[in-house]
């Protein structure tokens, strides 16, 4: 089918906060242990970090990394992870029914981040703990005064503060599964008290209040309103979390996920701005979309991912949430990135959940290789090419009917512009029809005063939607050059059914 779009540098959404390309590392399954940290591995450095994983994380291009959870943080004592390793306690991790050895804690994680070149974003435990422990951690991490906590930090090998900017006030406190789950009123009051105290210690921090764990939560909407009524003056961000999966083999419905994410963001913005209006306040609360991904959470046999262990077994680093991503997942994933960029004015931070082994773009085998899952490619390419300012790209295309979301356009696109060029990201959500997209570049060419050409193009598509990269075949799915060319002021891109593409023009 034919489709058309217009690329106009004046259709500006916002400058892109690099934190939109963040990641998330939780103490969960084989994420830390046997993932980023495997002292016996042939590629391990002197601190036990796998250098093959470090190289892949660098290639992925993740800006900030949220740590240490997730559900894990709601039972975590951060002090267990500092000081001489021999003295660190083994603890039960109730969230994932595992044993935490505490071999990796704040210092080790920061050392790893220094190697991958990403910035730390910390979550505090508001599940089993509260304001005092959040203040202890903040003082330990960020204070440059001489105190008992900072003396300990120095004794543990770090005189200069970690200088952590972004802090999450707990994790998914709306979820009944969360240790210490609260209702919106109680959480709002606790988050406000904690935020005020944290700012007294370090006025430079940026704070994230917990929003809903999903748009489908029964309290969605009223949770955001109540929490923001309490915390409006105290926080900078409210979080969104959302995971998508194919249900019952319905690829077409799954391909509408970007629309669901857009509605989620737009609803939270509307609520935040309603609270602002009632407070007669011009402040704009931003969104930290600090958990997003494809996750096969609900399995066909009725079980839920992550609930494998019950009763007596408390394994160390079990295989949990090790989803294998296929080509279809990667196309949906690319569309989620497009959607985040389309909302770059309000989504000022986002964290792909997660990074290694656990619902991750990077997989590892103990003693064996590390490899890229299908979702690695759209993230790495969008993070590298999606710089500068985000531009709205109106597209006229066919549409399909989603059972949950109504009319959904088959094509979705966004562009970015920087000093060196322009990038176009586009997805074809149709399961049946290829599309020939014609993009009118006249406004761009006029603005630049010269013509442009395609200097890079990438297509993610596989005739087998369910093809994946696995230990047996780590390079089954990749990206190839897209059929894209510029003729005069028109860019044409051929998009097979179920495909994602990125085109760089300069
Ligand atoms: O990312 C996996 C889990 O999903 C996180 O621990 C939790 O915050 C969410 O429910």
Boltz pocket constraint, residues with backbone or C-beta under 6 A from the ligand:
constraints:
  - pocket:
      binder: B
      contacts: [[A, 26], [A, 69], [A, 70], [A, 71], [A, 72], [A, 171], [A, 172], [A, 213], [A, 291], [A, 353], [A, 354]]
      max_distance: 6.0
